[in-house]
Amino acid sequence: MAAEVGIDEVMPEDKVDVVKRLQAEGRSVAMVGDGVNVAALPLAAAGLLNPMIAGAAMAFSSVFVVGNSLRLRRYSPAH
């Protein structure tokens, strides 16, 4: 998707800056992702998340991202 709109892969720490720059140029911006990994990973690393819940969160994350990517296939920007 990024290649189609003319941007390169963006590292997580740079996403806010890229979104702000594109918005300043008057472009519409959409982000794909669910944040489940960003929230669950630190909790699991700290031992504060049950492994069963972590596994379910990982599965949910995958389904959520795939579902959103399928929705984007139908997206047609208004001109």
Secondary structure, DSSP 8 states (H G I E B T S, - for coil): -HHHHT-----GGGHHHHHHHHHHTT--------SHHHHHHHHHHTT-S-HHHHHHHHHHHHHHHHHHHHHHHT-----
